């Protein structure tokens, strides 16, 4: 008689655990889903906390998603489940998702990597190079908290210049104490955190020095995160007159943005990340600061991005889709939100992006760009304190 109740209890517990694993939106669901299609998945875990991270060699050493609460916790990266399950790559761009991916700039212009020589700058002619879209990166080594990747590439730009290069991409899960140090504050027990950084190194393996006359490359890092109606991006900027620092923001990538989607305040930009209108903004290196972020008021998650921003360097590639008057007056930091175009949409996601300067590299020379992502969740009062320290703004000021 004792066996049956005990068995029922075990079945109930198993069912409850399985339901938790199967719940979409959790890290457990994404881990099980990605394991189904990628046996070489790399799982990074912090032994001192519940922070975890999934990285895929097949998707260019891409960070697919992270959590601060173990398998039961929220999964922060946006994934395109249907496309991943399909297992095929698109001709133009395979929007697989992933919380952080490696790209190269420039996208458009006379030195573009995403348009063939002489092609019009239209979507029909836009192709993401296969080396950063559909080809795997080689996993060099991995341990509990770090994974290292490498990839050699041969690319040609719109002007016909050939580039031979090597990419080294190292992903590290940040320890709790490291996050405190990087943020310059003590998170305390009320806040759950997960943080990671990618160290991206580009080496010129060719025989010629890269120069502005024939085009330069840049390291471009993009974070794909889940959108909702209560998520906004904050980008602080350097204040000063337009004569010396130029305009505050480029806000017309896909058409001029209205005041209900972009607020230009004294020292910061607030950008709506609800994935309801395809839009993008950018800040030049003269105005940019090495930090950006977002606040998801629905899930009470404060996200911070930190990135390399060399002092005094203002030459950045220009990715606008046209022949440019100055191809090296591009942005250092961008934000993007997806939205419907002709009734179709890639997904409910937004992006925080950072770029390296335009890289003039001699044969054998290299350059490094670091991008960090830190998610904080927990007590709203404590998150408000953190936001005030990092951005000088309370959480209510990060809302439209």
N, C-alpha and C positions, 0 to 999 in steps of 0.2 A: 504493500500500500504506500510505502514511503517513496518508492522509486518514481511513481507517476507524477506527483506534485513537483519533485525535484527536476524531473525531465521537462515538465512544462515550464518551470522557472528558467531553465537553461535555454529552452526554445524561445521564450519571451525575450531574454537578454540578448540572444543571438539576433533575433528579429529587430530589436531596438538598435543594436550596433550596425546591422546591415542597413537599416533605414537611415542612420546617420551617415554612413558611407555613401549611400545612394542619393543623398540630398544635394541637389544642384546648388552651386554657390559656395560649397565648402571645399576646403583644401583636399579632403579625403576623396571627394567626387572627382576632382581634377587629376589627382594622383592616379586613381584607378583608371580613369579614362585614358590618360596619356601613356600609362604602362601597357595598355591594351595594344597601342599602335607603335610604341617606341620602346623596345626592349633595352636600348642603350641609354635610357633616361638616367640622368645624374641627379640624385637627391642629396641636398646639403642640409645639415642639421646642426643647430647650436646645442651642445651638450648641457649648457647651463640654463636653457629656457625652452619655450615651445616654438621658437622661430625656425621655419623651414623654407626651402627654396627648391624649385625644379628647374633644371637646365637641360636643353636638348642639343646634342651635337648635330643632329640631322637638320636643325633649323639655325645653323650658323652660330652655335654656342649661345642660343637665345635663352634668356631667363623667361620661362613661361608664366610662372606665378609664384607668389610667396604667401606666407601666413605668419601671424604673431601668436596664434593660439593652437598650434598643433593641427592634427587632422580634422578636429571638430570645428576649427576656426574658419573665418571668412577667407576666401581665396581672392587675392587682390588683382591679379592679372586678368585681362579680357581674352577669352579664347573663342576662336571660331570652330565650334565643335563639328559642324557639318563638313567643313572644308578639311579639317584634320582627319575625320573618319573617311572621307572620300579618298584621300591618299594620293591625289594628283595635284600638279602645279598649274597655275593659270599662266596665260601667255604674257600678260602685262605685269601683274603683281598678284602674289598669292597672299591674301590677307588672313594669315593663319592666327594672328593675334600674338600674344606674348607680352609680358610686362616690360621687357627691355630688349631691344634688338640693335644690331650693328648695321649701319649703312655708310655710304660715302657720298660726299657732295663734290661738285654742284649737281643739282637736279636739272635745271634748265639753263638757257643761255648759250653763247658761242663755245663754251667749254663744258657743256652738259655731258653727263655720263648716261642719261636716261633717254636720249634721243640720238638717232643715227644721223650721220652727216647729211645736211641739206634738208632734213625732214621739217615739216611745219610743227610748231609747238602746240599740238593738240593731243587729247587723250588717246586717240587712235594710234598715235605714233610714239606714245610713252611706254617704255619698257624698263623695268627694274633689272639691272644686270643679274644674270643667273648666279653669279658667285656670291651675291648677297641676298638672294631670294630663294633659290631652289637647291643650291648645292650645299652639302654638309661641310662643317669645319672639322678638322681632325682633333680628337681629344688626345692631348699630350699626357696629362696626368690629372688625377683627382684624389682628394681625401675627404674627410668629413665636412670640411667647411670651405673648400676651394676647388675650382675646376679650371684647367688651362687648355686653350685651344689655339690652333694655328691653321692658316690658309694662305696658299699662294694664288695670285691672280694675274691675269693679263686683261687689260681694259683699254678701250679707245674712246676718246671724247668726240664731241660734235665737230671739232676742227680737224680731226684725224690724228691727233697726238696719241701715241701708244704709251701705256704705263705698265711696267712690271713691278709688282709689289708683293710684300708679305704682311699678313695681319696676324698679330698675336693678341688674343683676347683672354684675359684672366678674370674670372668671376669669384668674388669672395663674400661669404656671409659674415656680417659684422657682429662682433660680440657686444653685449649690452654695455660694457664699460667704454668700448670704442664709440658707440653711438652717443653716449653722454659727452665724451670728449669732443667729438666732431660737432655736436650741437652747442657745446659750451654751457651745458646745464645738467642738472640732476633730474632724471625723469621720475624717480620714485616708484613706489609699489603700486600706485593707482593707474599707471600707464603700462600697457602692453606694447611691445615694439618688435619690429623686424626691419633690418637694414641690410643692404648689400651694395657692393660697388663693382663696376666693371673697369678694368684697366686695359685700354685699347691702344696698341702700339702699331704704327704703320712704318714699314721700312721700304725704301726705294731699292729694289733688287736689279734695276736696269742699268744701262750704261751711260745714260744722260741725266744731267741735273734738271729737275723740274723747275720751270720758270713761268713768269706771268705772261710772257709773249705767246706761249703755246698752251697754257692752262695749268692750273694747280688742283690738287685734291684736298679734301678735308675729311676728318673723322666726324661722323654724324650719329648720334645716339638718340633713339626714340623709345619712349615708354608708353605702352598701350594699357590704359586703365579703364575700369567700368564706369560708364556714365549713368547719371540719374538726374532728375529735375532739381535736386538740391546740391549739386556739385559745381563748384567754381574754382578756376585757376587763379592764383595770385602771382604776379611777376613784379617784384620791386625794381625800380629803375633809378639811375643816377640823375639827380635834379641839376638843372643848369640851363643857361640860355641856348637857344637853337643855333645861334651862329657858331658856337664852339662845339656843341655836342650833337647837333642835327635834330631831326624830328624824334619825338618820343617813341612812336610805335608805327610799324607798318601794319595796316589793318584792312588792306584791300586785296589780299591774295585771291580770294574768291568772291570779290564784291565788297564794297564798303559796309562796315558793320554799324548797326544802329546802337543807340545808348542803352537799349535793353539787353544787349549782348556783350558790350564792352564798355566798362567805366574807366576813364582816364582820370585818376585822382592824383593828388599831390604826393608823388614819390612811389606810386604803385599803380598797376593795372589789375583790373578784375575782369575775368573772361568767363563767359557762361559755357559750361562743359556738359550740356544736357543731350548732346547728339541729336538735336532737332534741326540744326542748320549747319551745313558743311561750311566751316570757317577756320581761319588761321590768322595768328598775329605773330609778329617778330620784333625783337629789340636788338639794335645794333651793338657792337662791342663798346662803343663810346658811352652808351647808356646802360648797358647790362651790368648786373651784379651776379656773383657766383652762387645764387640761390633762387629758387622758385618753389612753388608748392601748390597745393589744392586742399580744399576742405569739403568732405562729403558729410553734409549735415544729417542725411538720412541714416547713415551707418555710424556716424560720429568717428570719422577717420580723418586725421590730419596727415597729409603726405608732404614730405620735404624732398626736394631735389637739390643736390649740390654738385658742382661740376668745375672743371678746370677753366679758368679765365685769365690768361696771362696779362699782366699789367702792361699797358702802353701799346699793345699790339692791336691794330685796327683793321688789318687786311683779312677779310673773311669772304669766302666764295658767295656769289649771288646766285640763288636758285630760281629766280623768277623765270617764267616760261616765255622768254623773248630774247632777241639780240640786245645786249645791254650796253649802255654808255659806259658804265663802270662795273665790270664783272667781279670786282673785289671789294664792293661795299655791301656785303651781305649781313645777315643776322648772326648773333652769337647764341641766342636763345629764342625758342619758338613754343607756341602752344597751338594745338589743333583739336577740333571736335568734328567727328563725322556727322553726317546728316543725309537726308534723302536727296537723290538726284534723279530726275525723271522716274520717280516712283521706286527707285532701287537704293539700297544702302548697304555698305560693307558691314556695319554693326554699331551697337550702342557702346561706343568707346570714345575716349579723348586721349590726347598725347601731350606730354611735356618733353621737349626736345632740347638738346644742347649740341654745339658744334665746336670743333677745334678751329684755330686760325687756318687760313690757306697755307698749305705746306710746301715750301720751296726746299726740296731735299736733294742733296748730292747723292751719287751712287753709294749705297751702303749706309747712308744716314737714316735716322728714324725720328719719330715724334710720338708723344704720348698724350692721350686725353682720358681723363677719369670722370666718370659719372656715378653719383650715388643716389639711391632711392631709400627713403626711410618712411615707414608707416607707423603712426602712433594712434592708439585707440584706448578708450577707457573713460575716466571721469571727465565730463565736459568742463567742469571748473578748472581742472588741471590742464586740459588741452587749451583752454582759454589763456592760462598763464604762459604756456609754452609759445602760443601764437603771438602774444604780446612781446615776449622776449626775442623771438626770431624775426618777426615782421613789423613789430610796433603796432599791431592791430589785434583787436579782440575778434572772436569768432563771429559775432554779429556783424562786424564790418566786412567779413568775407562772404556776405550774402547780398544778392540783388534785392 
